[in-house]
Amino acid sequence: MMDAESRFRDPSSLFFQFDTIRRYIIASYWVLITLALPLWWTTTSIERLPLPTSEVYAQAQKRLEIPLAICVDSAFSSQITSLQRSIRDAASYLDVQAHLGQDCSQFPGYAVLPGERILVEDRKLYYPPSADNLASTLASLLAPKMDHRAAQYSPRFRLSFTLLNEDSSAGQAIARHIHPITSALGILHNYTIESQVQYHALLAFEPRSLSNGTVFGLTPEDLTIFINSAEWTLSSSSSNDPVFHFVLFIPSARRRPLIILNSDGTPSSSNLPDLQSSFSSFSRHLLTLLGFPRLPPSISYSSSSNTSLSSWQIDTLLRQRIHENVIQSHDTLQSTVTLVSQIDGMPVDEQVQSQVQGSLSALHELFRYASVNLTFAEMLAYSAQALTLSSKAFFHPGMLAMLYFPAEHKYAVYTPLFASAMIPLLAAALREIAAWRKERREARAVGDVREATSGDGPKVDTKSVL
Amino acid sequence: MRLLSLSLFLLFYFLLSSCDASSQHTNNWAVLVCSSRYWFNYRHMANALGMYRTVKRLGIPDSNIILMLADDAACNSRNKFAGSVYANPGRHLDLYGENIEVDYRGYEVTVENFLRLLTGRLSSSVPRSKRLLTDSSSNIFIYLTGHGGNEFLKFQDNEEVSAHDIADAFHQMYEGGRYNEIFFMVDTCQANSMYSKFYSPGILATGSSVVGENSYSHENDYDIGVAVIDSYTHYVLEYMEKVNKTSRLTMADLFTSYDVPKIGSHPGVRSDLFERPLGPGNPNHPMSEYGRGRGWTVEGGGEWMGREIEAGKNGRVLREALITDFFGGVVDVDVNNEDDAELRLFEDPECISTPKAPLSPLTDTYSSPPSSRSSSSLLNMLDTYPFLRPFLAFILLGALFVLVFSGMTSGRS
C-alpha cells in the first residue's frame, strides 16, 4: 500500500518520465522539419526565369523589308516593271518602290538617268537608253551575291598588319591606303588597327629555285603551308573581336627574287614590285573581307570624291548586313528559347532574360520604323544591337545546365542520410501516438468500470496498473 | 637597297563564315582531353600528346587546337627523363618536345571547364587561346582519354562527366551553329557507351571498347616504370602515320584497320547521325567488311550504329568522309591578279546560302528509355517504364531501414 506522504517515490512508477514533455520534444523535431522544408526547396532549386517564348517565335516569322525608292527617268518607262521584278528576285528583303519622274536628278534617293556611258556617280546611275540590260545592272548594283570570303558581321574588327622584316615606312602607308576605307565604312564597324614588325621570321620550308638559283619560286602546295604559325606570332590574344591579318613578307637577301608560281611551274602574273602597291592590294583585300560588293564590270565609276567607294556600294553593303543581322538574331533567339525549354536543368537568370527582351525590343523597333524613314545607320544600329544581345544571351556563362545523374544514384546518395535520420523520428512519433491512444482507451474503460462499481472497494490507482 | 616584297592573298578562314552547304568546311579544330592525373596514368597523357603531335603534323595549327592535360607527366618529379614524354618503350620520339601549347593544364581540367569550352559559355575574361572559336563551317575532332565506365568519364579522380552531358553540350553546339561536323573518339574502358546518347546531326563517333569491356594499355617501359601508351590509341596513331596532308584515305579505311586481337578490345563506330558516307560508293564498299575479320564476335559483326543506313548514303551526291576532313588544316589560297582595271564581280554560283534547316522539336532528350536488350520480363518492364527503377530502389531501401528499426524498437518494449 502506497503512502502518499512518503518521502520516497515509488520506484515501480516511472517518476522521471513525463509523457507530455516527451511528446513536446518529438513534436518540436517535426515542427522544425516542416518549417525547414521551404528553405531546403528554395536552396536546391535552380533559377529559371520565364522567357518570352511565344514572342520570339512570332518575331522569327517576320521578314524585314527595307524600303528602296528609285526615281526612274521617263526615258526608261518601258522597263520599270522588269526592273522591280528583277530586283525583287535578287533580294526579297528589298521593298522596291520605283516611280517615273521628270526631274530625277533632284531626287534624294536613287535615280536612273539617261547618259552616254554607263556611269555611277553618288546615288545616280547614268545609263544609255539604247542599252537593254538596265534591270540586271540595277539588280547587281543593289543586291549582288555576297562574296563567300566575307567575314561574319561584327560591330568591331581588329586589323593587324605584320611586316616580317625590317622597314620603317609602313606607318605612312597605312595612313594613306587603309584610313580612307575605314573612315568610309566607319558606320558599319569600329576598327582597331595594330601593326608589328618581326625580324628573323623563317619559312618552314625551302622555296624551289629556278634558273640556276637566281630566282626562287613558291608552288601552290608551298603556299598552303606558307604561314608558319608555329614560329610567327601573328595574333594578339588580348581581345575577343575578330581579327584580319595582313602579312607582308620580305624574303631574305639570299632568296630574292621570290615569286609565286602557277601550278605548272611558270611564274604567275601576280607578283609585286614594291611596298606601296602592297598596301593598295591590302586595301583591296580588306574590302573583300568586309564583304564590300564590287561594281559590275560594265560600269565605270566617276569619282566626285577621292575615294573609290561609291554610295551605291556602301548602301548595298549596309542593307546586306542589316538583313543578315536580322536573320541571325532570329535564329539565335529561337535557339535560345528552344534550348531552355528542352533542357530542364538549364538555369535562366535575370541577365539572360533582360538580354533576350532587349534583343526583341530592338527588333521590334527596327521592324516598326523600317518602312517609316529610318536611315541605314539607324537600322544597322538596331540590327547590330539585336545581334549582339541575342548572342550574349545565348552564350551567357550562367546558362550551364546541371549535370546529369541517374535517379538511382540520387536515391542511393540521399537515402542513407535522410532515412537514417527520419526513420527514428517516424518510429518515435508513431509509438507516441499509439501509446496516447492506448491511454485514452484505458482511461475511458476505467471510467466506465468506476461508474459501474461506484462506492465499493478501495480506489485503485490507475497509474500503478501500468 | 631595293627590296622585293611578296604579297599573297592568303585567307585563313578561322573566323569567316561560309555558306551552309552540308559538307563544306573551312577550318578544322581539335579538342584533345586527358582527364586523369597522377603518375601511373602517364599513358593517358601520352595518348593525348600523341594525338596532338599527329594533328599538328597533318596541319591543324596550335591556334586551332585545345589541349587539356590534367597532370604534368613531363615535369613530374618521378620522371627519369625530365621534360620528355614517350609513347613507346624504345623512347624513339619525344612527344613533349619544344613546340607544344597546353591550353588547360592541371586543375583547370574540370567537367565544368570542358562543358563550358564546348558550349562557348565562358566568362569574358577567358583568353582566346582557351576558347573554342568555331563557327558553322568548322569540323571538330574531339578526343577523350582517361578512366571511364558505362556512360561516364572520370575527371581528375573526383568528378565525372556523363554521356548525357556531352550529348546535351553537342546539341547546344548544334543550336548555336558551332560546328559543321564532329568526329568524336574516345579511349577509355567501356568507351562505346560514351557516344550512345548523342542526338544531334553531323556527329561521327568511335570508341575503343564495348560496354562491359576494358581497354588495355599497350606496352610498359621499364625505365620510366609505367605503361606508356594505350592499345587502341597506339594502333590508331600507327595507322595515322600513313596519312599525310594530301592523302585521300577515308574514314572507312581507318575503321576497317581496327584489329581486335592486337587492340585487345572491340572498338565501335557510330555513324547514324553522320550524313556523309564513310567510304567510296563502289560495289565493294570497304565498310562492308567492318567487323567481320578475326577476333570480332561472329553474330552481327563489330558494333556499328548506323550500319543499316550506310548503304542508303551512297545514293546521294555527298562526298565521302576523308581522314583529312578532320585531321588536316584547311587553307584556301587565292592568288590575285593585282590589276586595278580588272575588278570582277565575285560570284560563286555553287556557294548558295541556305538557311539552317528548321528545328524539329525533340521531345525526349536524355531521358529516353534505352531499347530493351534482355529477354527477362522484369527487366523489360523496367526499361519501358523508367520511373520504376528508382521507385523500386526507394521501396527496397526504405523497407530495409524500416525492418531494421522496427526490429530495434520491438526489441526494446
Interface residues (C-beta under 8 A of the other chain):
Chain A: S140 P144 K145 M146 D147 H148 R149 A150 A151 Q152 D167 L218 P220 E221 L223 T224 I225 F226 I227 S229 A230 S235 S237 S238 N240 P242 V243 H245 V247 L248 F249 I250 P251 R256 P257 L258 I259 I260 S268 S269 S270 N271 L272 P273 D274 L275 S277 S278 S280 S281 F282 R284 H285 T288 L289 P293 R294 L295 P296 P297 I327 D331 T332 Q334 S335 T338 L339 Q342 I343 F394 F395 H396 P397 G398 M399 L400 A401 L403 Y404 F405 A407 E408 K410 Y411 A412 T415 A419 S420 I423 P424 A427 R431
Chain B: L3 L4 S5 L6 S7 L8 F9 L10 L11 F12 L15 L16 S17 S18 C19 G59 P61 D62 S63 N99 V111 E112 L115 R116 T119 G120 R121 L122 S123 S124 P127 R128 S129 R131 D135 V161 S162 H164 D165 D168 H171 Q172 E175 G176 G177 T246 V331 V333 D334 V335 N336 N337 E338 D340 L343 R344 L345 F346 E347 D348 C351 S353 P355 K356 L359 P361 L362 T365 Y366 F387 R389 P390 A393 F394 L397 G398 F401 V402 F405 S406 T409
